[in-house]
Amino acid sequence: MTHSSYFEIIGPARSGRWLITCDHASNRVPDEIGPTSSGDLGISPADMARHIAYDVGARGVTIELARLLDSPAIATDFSRLVIDPNRGMDDPTLVRKIYDGSIIPANRHADAAEIERRLNAYYRPYHDAYETLASRQNDTVVVAIHSFTPQLKSRPRRPWQLGVLSAYDKRLTDPLIAAMESDPALLAEADRIGERLCIGDNEPYDGSLPGDAIDQHALHKGRLNALIELRSDLIETPDAQRRWAGLLAPILRTTLATIDP
């Protein structure tokens, strides 16, 4: 494992063609951020433990999935509230001032100079390392792991266990969704938790987000790709993260073999 100041690379020497990524792996706030310059964004510990700060459980799934696929992984080590690496640099939500009902005091007065400083300190180094890993071979397949909350404030409960997001490149995502919907292990897992298997196609979000990480490193480079969203209550523990990685790995392998043998 290679660990920089604000991202980590797992298994850089692995020979598999996959690159597993986790853009929202951590709720860490660097010491120099915040009203008190002590790593405090000015919001409560309870808010920092919520989805607004990071993708709960996604890092553990990423690390185990990369191991099972004998491929490298990269994960951030800064909160999405500091700056969101899964947004384009001109996206108005790059540095959020409010998120799911919570005001972010440390971001309220972040001007262009402060945003540029955060881009240079956190965002650009992560994306530079991401592209270096993606470029290590000509046929890299990028799979981004994210998680979503079972329910946002004042919204209906979300029915999906997982979703597959895509933009205009559906070479991998369409057959992947079809494989998931009929996979015996996933059907059994849904039954085990007392639910009907429900796979979201561009749910709970639309996969078309210009400038996001997949757009930068897969769509514009012609690389096969998928963004997988897992419901966070299903991957809260290390055992659950390993279980879901174990469910995803064979489906990914089989799907890739059918479309790009």
N, C-alpha and C positions, 0 to 999 in steps of 0.2 A: 504494500500500500504506500502510495506517495501522498503526502499531505502538505499543501501549501498553506499560506496564512488563511485563505478563505475558500478553499475547495479541496477535495480529496480525490485521488485517482486510485482505483482498486484494480489490481491485476493487470497492470499495463503491458506485461509481457505475454499475456494469454493470446492464443493463436486464433480463437474464434472470430468470425466475421461480424458479430454483433457488437454494437456499442450501446450499453444500457446507461441511461442518464437520469438524474434526479435534480431538477432545477430548484425544487423547494424542499431540500432535505433537512434544513436546520432552522431553528428559531434564534440562533445566536445573533447578538447585537454587538458589533465591535465597540471597544471602550470609548473611541473618539466620537461616537454618535450619541446624540441626545442632549436634552437641556442641561444635564449636570456633567456632561462629558465623561460619564462612567458607565456607558453601555445601557443607558436607560432611555427608552423611547417615550417615556412619560405615560405609558399605559400599564394596566395592572398585570401581575403574573398570570392571572386567569386568562386575560386576553392573549398574552404571549404563548399560552399553551393551546390556543385555539387555531383553527385552520387559517385565520387571517395572517398568522405569523409564519406558518410552514405547512407542509403536507404531512399530516400525521401518518406514521407507519411506512411512508414511501421509501425512506432510505433503507430500511431493513429488507424490504422486498427487492429493491434494486441490487443490493449487495449479494443476496442469495441467488437471484435470477442470473446475474452475471457469472457467478460461480458455476451454476448448473449448465450454463451455455458456454463455459470456458472462454469467456470474453471479458474485456475490460469494462469498467464502469467509471463514471465521473459524477460527483455529487457536490453541491454547494455547501459551504459552511458559514452562511450569513442569511439572515431572515429576509424573506421577500418584502418585508416592510421597510428594510433599509434601502433596497432597490431591487426591482423584480427582474431577474435574468430571463424570464420567459415573456418579456415584452420588448417590442422594438424601442429604439432609443428616442423616437419621437412620439411614443405612446403616452397619452395623458395619465395613464395609470402606472407609469414606470416607478414613480415615487408617490404612493398614495397618502392623501391627507385624511381620508375617512374610508373605512372598510367594514362592510356588514354591520353598520350601526356604531362602530367604534371610531372615535376621533383619534388621530395619531399626532400628539402634540409636537414631537420632535421633527415632524415633516411639514408642519403648518407654514413655516417660514423658509423652507428649503428653496433657495433661489437657483438661477441657472448655474452660478459658480459652484454651489454646493452639489447640485446634481452632477455636474461635470467631474467634481472630485470623487463622488461615489462611483461614477462610471469607470474612472481610471483605477480606483482602489479595489473594486469588487467585481463589477460587471465585465469589463474587458478582459481581465486576466482569466476569468472563468471561461469566457467564450474562446479565447485564444487556445487554451488547453483543450477544450472541447473539439475545436477544429483540428488540432494536431492529432488527437486520438482518432477522429473520424477519417483523417487522411492517411492513416497508417497502411491501408490497403485500398484497392480500387473498388471492392464490392461491399463495403461496410453497410450494414443495415442498422439504422438508428431506432431504438425503442425507448421512449421517454415514459417514466413511471411517475404518476401523480396520484393524489387521493382527493376525495371530495366528501363533504359532510353529509350525513343522512338527511339533514334538513337545515336550511337557512332560516334566519329569524323571519317570522311572519310569512313563511312559505309552506306549501304542502310537503309532506315527506316524499323523498325521492325513492322510486321503486327499484332502481337498478342496483345490482351487486357490483357491476363494473361497466365501464363504457370504453369505446374505442373511437378516438377522434382522428379526423383527417380533413385535409383541405381538398385540393383538386387531384392529388395523387392517391388513388385508391387501390393501387396494385397489390399492396399487402393487406390493407385494412378490410376490404370487402371479403376476401376469402378467410381472413382471420375471424371476423364476426360470424361468418357461416360455420366455421369449424367450432367456435366457442358454443354456439347455440345448440349444437348436437353432441357436444363432448360428454361422454358418460361420467367422467370424474367431476366436471363442473355441475352437471345435473345432480349428481349425488351430493355434492357440497351444498347446493341450494336446498336440497331436501333435508340435509342434516341440520341446517339452521332454520328449517320450517318456512321456507319461501319458495316461490316459483322462480326458476332461473330467468333473469331479465338482463339482457345485454343492451346497453345503450349505443346507438349508432349516432355519433356526434351528440351524445348526451353524457353528462348534464351540461355540457358546453358545446359550442360550435368550434370545430377544429380550425376554422379559417381565421387566423389572427396574424395579419401581416407583421413581419419583423420578429415574431417569436422564435424560440430556439429551433424548433423543427423547420420553420421557414428559412432561417439562416443557414442551417447546417445540413438539411436534407433536401427540401424542396428546390432550393436554388442550386444544389449540387447534383441533383438527379439520383439521390440515394433512396433506396427503399426505406420506408419508415412507418411507424405507428406510435401514437400516444395513447397509453392505457391509463385510465382513471379507475381506481379502486375505492370502494366506499370505506371510509376511514374506520368505522366501528368494526369492520371485519378484519382489520390488520393492526390492531392496537398493541398486540403483544408480539415478542420475538417468535414464539411458536406459530402464531397466526401468519406472520410475515413469511416465514419459511414455508408454511403450508400453501399459501397462495402463489409464491414463487414456483413451488413444485407443481402446481396446477397449470401455470402459464407456460413453463419451459417446454414441455412436450408439444403443446399446441403450436407454439411459435416455430419449433423445429419442423414439425410436420407441414405446416402451412407454407413455410419458406421452400421446403423441398418440392412442393407441388407447383409452385409458381416460378421458381428459379433454381432448378436442380443443378 
